[in-house]
């Protein structure tokens, strides 16, 4: 699993980023102190670091000097918006620079773009006997091809990246339909029902084993892909 370190002195921002990147299928660690961040970098191998500039202990620029020889991609996330600050961050070796306040959807998109640049994307996903090749955009069940619409495929990838995690309807709709959610669940529910049927991810299906994955509704939340450990 892709491992991301979030370094920001504002805990609410750390929590917001952590929540959304975890929902996107990444493993995250978050700290609010520069010195603590250096300790984690020494002890762990991260695939990406999201780094604030103004930090207690040691600032983001100094941390960047330490990170650069390690060849870990970095995205600066900061309230500093002047061109000279962006230029300094990029010259130090950062891969991208995002100014606060930012849209979380944009942040996730930038994270995905940087990881693709470093060939760190997860190409193969699996749940039970269902396999997804995200590079070829193919889906198989027990070795047989399954034909999905674009929306069904998008939902499947989200569920498989977030096994055993309840995903909000808002999150599913906004990520797959790429539009604002206004509370109408009919379109989403219909696509989930078709996905269940095509993959036999419902224990009510006669062809599904007792320990096979299930795509279940979570009351007042959305849906969760349940997968046995």
C-alpha positions as CSV (number, residue, x, y, z in Angstrom):
1,X,0.0,0.0,0.0
2,X,1.2,3.5,-0.8
3,X,2.5,5.2,2.4
4,X,2.1,9.0,2.8
5,X,3.4,11.3,5.5
6,X,1.4,14.4,6.3
7,X,3.3,17.2,8.0
8,X,1.3,20.3,9.0
9,X,1.1,22.3,12.3
10,X,-2.7,22.6,12.1
11,X,-4.3,19.3,13.3
12,X,-7.6,19.9,11.6
13,X,-5.9,20.1,8.3
14,X,-3.9,17.0,9.0
15,X,-7.1,15.2,10.0
16,X,-8.9,16.4,6.8
17,X,-6.1,15.2,4.5
18,X,-5.7,12.0,6.4
19,X,-9.4,11.2,6.2
20,X,-9.6,11.8,2.5
21,X,-6.4,10.1,1.5
22,X,-7.3,7.1,3.6
23,X,-10.7,7.0,1.9
24,X,-8.8,7.0,-1.4
25,X,-6.9,3.9,-0.4
26,X,-3.6,5.3,1.0
27,X,-1.9,4.5,4.3
28,X,-1.2,7.8,6.1
29,X,0.8,9.1,9.1
30,X,0.4,12.7,10.3
31,X,2.5,14.9,12.6
32,X,2.4,18.6,13.5
33,X,6.1,19.1,14.4
34,X,9.1,19.4,12.1
35,X,11.5,17.5,14.4
36,X,9.0,14.7,14.9
37,X,8.6,14.5,11.1
38,X,12.3,14.0,10.7
39,X,12.2,11.1,13.2
40,X,9.4,9.4,11.2
41,X,11.3,9.9,7.9
42,X,14.4,8.2,9.5
43,X,12.3,5.3,10.7
44,X,10.0,4.7,7.7
45,X,10.1,4.6,4.0
46,X,7.4,6.9,2.6
47,X,6.2,7.0,-1.0
48,X,5.2,10.7,-0.7
49,X,5.4,13.5,1.8
50,X,2.9,16.4,2.1
51,X,4.9,19.2,3.8
52,X,3.9,22.5,5.3
53,X,6.6,25.2,5.4
54,X,5.8,27.0,8.7
55,X,6.3,24.3,11.4
56,X,7.5,24.2,15.0
57,X,10.9,22.8,15.7
58,X,12.3,23.0,12.1
59,X,10.6,24.5,9.1
60,X,9.6,22.8,5.9
61,X,12.5,24.2,3.8
62,X,15.1,22.6,6.2
63,X,13.2,19.3,6.1
64,X,13.2,19.5,2.3
65,X,17.0,19.7,2.4
66,X,17.1,16.5,4.4
67,X,14.6,14.7,2.2
68,X,16.2,15.6,-1.2
69,X,18.9,12.9,-1.1
70,X,16.3,10.3,-0.2
71,X,14.5,10.9,-3.5
72,X,11.0,10.9,-1.9
73,X,8.5,12.9,-3.8
74,X,7.2,16.0,-1.9
75,X,4.2,18.3,-2.3
76,X,4.5,21.6,-0.3
77,X,1.2,22.6,1.3
78,X,1.4,26.1,2.7
79,X,-0.3,29.4,3.3
80,X,2.6,31.2,1.6
81,X,1.3,32.2,-1.8
82,X,4.0,34.6,-3.1
83,X,5.8,33.5,-6.3
84,X,9.2,33.7,-4.5
85,X,8.0,31.1,-2.0
86,X,6.8,28.7,-4.8
87,X,10.0,29.1,-6.7
88,X,12.1,28.4,-3.6
89,X,10.1,25.3,-2.8
90,X,10.4,24.0,-6.3
91,X,14.1,24.8,-6.6
92,X,14.6,22.8,-3.4
93,X,13.2,19.8,-5.2
94,X,9.5,19.7,-4.4
95,X,7.3,18.1,-7.0
96,X,4.3,20.4,-6.5
97,X,3.2,23.3,-4.4
98,X,-0.4,23.8,-3.2
99,X,-1.5,27.0,-1.4
100,X,-4.0,27.0,1.5
101,X,-7.0,27.1,1.5
102,X,-7.2,24.3,-1.1
103,X,-9.9,22.0,-2.4
104,X,-9.5,18.5,-1.1
105,X,-10.4,17.1,-4.5
106,X,-7.6,19.0,-6.1
107,X,-5.2,17.8,-3.4
108,X,-6.1,14.1,-4.1
109,X,-5.7,14.7,-7.8
110,X,-2.2,16.2,-7.3
111,X,-1.2,13.3,-5.1
112,X,-2.3,10.8,-7.7
113,X,-0.5,12.8,-10.4
114,X,2.8,12.9,-8.5
115,X,2.6,9.1,-7.6
116,X,2.0,8.3,-11.3
117,X,5.0,10.3,-12.2
118,X,7.1,8.1,-9.9
119,X,5.3,4.9,-11.1
120,X,4.0,4.3,-7.6
121,X,0.4,3.6,-8.5
122,X,-1.2,0.3,-7.6
123,X,-2.0,-1.5,-10.8
124,X,-3.6,-4.7,-9.6
125,X,-6.5,-4.8,-7.2
126,X,-8.3,-7.9,-5.9
127,X,-11.2,-8.9,-3.6
128,X,-12.1,-12.6,-3.5
129,X,-12.0,-14.0,-7.0
130,X,-12.5,-10.5,-8.6
131,X,-9.4,-8.9,-10.1
132,X,-9.0,-5.4,-11.5
133,X,-6.1,-4.3,-13.7
134,X,-6.2,-0.5,-13.4
135,X,-3.7,0.0,-16.2
136,X,-5.7,-2.0,-18.8
137,X,-9.0,-1.2,-17.1
138,X,-10.1,-4.8,-17.2
139,X,-12.2,-6.7,-14.6
140,X,-12.3,-10.5,-14.2
141,X,-14.2,-12.8,-11.9
142,X,-12.8,-16.3,-11.4
143,X,-10.7,-15.7,-14.6
144,X,-13.7,-14.6,-16.7
145,X,-14.1,-11.1,-18.1
146,X,-16.8,-8.9,-16.6
147,X,-18.2,-6.1,-18.6
148,X,-18.8,-2.9,-16.6
149,X,-19.9,0.6,-17.5
150,X,-17.5,3.5,-16.8
151,X,-19.4,4.4,-13.6
152,X,-19.6,0.8,-12.4
153,X,-15.9,0.5,-12.9
154,X,-15.2,3.7,-11.0
155,X,-17.3,2.5,-8.1
156,X,-15.6,-0.9,-8.1
157,X,-12.1,0.7,-7.9
158,X,-13.2,2.9,-5.0
159,X,-14.6,0.0,-3.1
160,X,-11.6,-2.2,-3.7
161,X,-9.2,0.5,-2.6
162,X,-11.3,0.9,0.6
163,X,-12.1,-2.6,1.7
164,X,-14.2,-2.9,4.9
165,X,-14.5,0.9,5.1
166,X,-17.9,2.6,4.9
167,X,-17.9,5.1,2.1
168,X,-20.3,8.0,2.2
169,X,-22.7,8.4,-0.7
170,X,-21.4,12.0,-1.2
171,X,-17.9,10.7,-1.6
172,X,-18.9,8.0,-4.0
173,X,-21.0,10.3,-6.1
174,X,-18.5,13.2,-6.2
175,X,-15.5,10.9,-7.1
176,X,-17.2,8.8,-9.7
177,X,-19.7,11.3,-11.2
178,X,-17.3,14.2,-10.6
179,X,-20.1,16.5,-9.6
180,X,-21.7,18.0,-6.5
181,X,-23.9,15.6,-4.6
182,X,-27.5,17.0,-4.0
183,X,-28.9,14.1,-2.0
184,X,-30.5,12.1,-4.8
185,X,-29.5,8.5,-4.2
186,X,-31.4,6.8,-7.0
187,X,-28.6,6.9,-9.7
188,X,-25.9,5.8,-7.2
189,X,-28.1,3.0,-5.8
190,X,-29.0,1.7,-9.2
191,X,-25.3,1.4,-10.2
192,X,-24.4,-0.3,-7.0
193,X,-27.3,-2.8,-7.5
194,X,-26.0,-3.6,-11.0
195,X,-22.4,-4.0,-9.7
196,X,-23.6,-6.4,-7.0
197,X,-25.5,-8.5,-9.5
198,X,-22.6,-8.7,-12.1
199,X,-20.0,-9.7,-9.4
200,X,-22.4,-11.7,-7.2
201,X,-21.4,-9.6,-4.3
202,X,-24.5,-10.3,-2.3
203,X,-25.0,-13.4,-0.1
204,X,-28.5,-13.6,-1.4
205,X,-27.1,-14.7,-4.7
206,X,-27.2,-18.5,-5.1
207,X,-23.8,-18.5,-6.8
208,X,-22.0,-16.6,-4.0
209,X,-19.9,-18.4,-1.4
210,X,-20.4,-17.7,2.3
211,X,-16.9,-16.1,2.6
212,X,-17.1,-14.1,-0.7
213,X,-17.0,-10.3,-0.6
214,X,-20.3,-8.5,0.0
215,X,-21.3,-5.0,-1.1
216,X,-23.5,-3.9,1.7
217,X,-25.5,-0.8,2.5
218,X,-24.5,1.2,5.6
219,X,-27.5,2.9,7.2
220,X,-27.4,6.7,6.8
221,X,-23.8,6.5,5.4
222,X,-23.5,4.7,2.1
223,X,-21.9,1.4,1.2
224,X,-19.1,-0.8,2.3
225,X,-17.2,-3.7,0.6
226,X,-16.9,-6.4,3.2
227,X,-14.0,-8.7,2.6
228,X,-13.0,-11.6,4.8
229,X,-9.4,-11.3,6.1
